[in-house]
Amino acid sequence: MTGLQRQAGGVSSLHCTTWPYLYPTQASFLQSRRKWFLCRSLSSQAVFSQLVGIPLLSPDRHPGHLKTETKIGSMADLRQLMDNEVLMAFTSYATIILTKMMFMSSATAFQRITNKVFANPEDCAGFGKGENAKKFVRTDEKVERVRRAHLNDLENIVPFLGIGLLYSLSGPDLSTALMHFRIFVGARIYHTIAYLTPLPQPNRGLAFFVGYGVTLSMAYRLLRSRLYL
């Protein structure tokens, strides 16, 4: 008795007339016709499946059902991602800091209109024409101060978003992650207040280095726990 025959004796003796459920398509069946005849002699679906290397498909596991199961699995993965408390906390604080950065664009526009300072001749068409309009195309310290604060936000918030996202997905402790997020957001808000007021140094400098240090701390913890070099 061969090994396949012994194996066939140990499985349930289902007749191989159920072969249409083994192959979703006609082409795959034709390619394995010879192996199917061998399976018929052994009278075992399990041995046949082992020979051709294709898992059994029962009548209730139509290919359409497999697609549905794949979609359900993807939804389960998304739900698991949404249950990540650290990631949800990062999303909340990232939204706050991005909204604050958007405010800087509005603050720049407000300063330009209030002080009648524009970067392009067409922007000041409502205040004069020709040579008279050119006097509004100039620089102003108040406008430049807001622009510099906005630029500083871009230089610090963009790295925070990238590193913070990776850090959130690395499975850190929730309390530690919240400490990083809160300190960074607080430091950036205080930096903007110190820049626009303006407050004397080292207020702005301390706020900058605190936020910068938070991003470096997350990068260090991420590399220490997930270093694949």
Salt bridges, closest charged atoms under 4 A:
GLU69 OE2 - ARG61 NH1 3.41
GLU131 OE2 - LYS134 NZ 3.17
GLU141 OE2 - ARG145 NH2 3.69
GLU141 OE2 - ARG148 NH2 2.96
GLU144 OE1 - ARG147 NH1 2.90
ASP153 OD2 - LYS100 NZ 2.35
ASP153 OD1 - ARG188 NH2 2.81
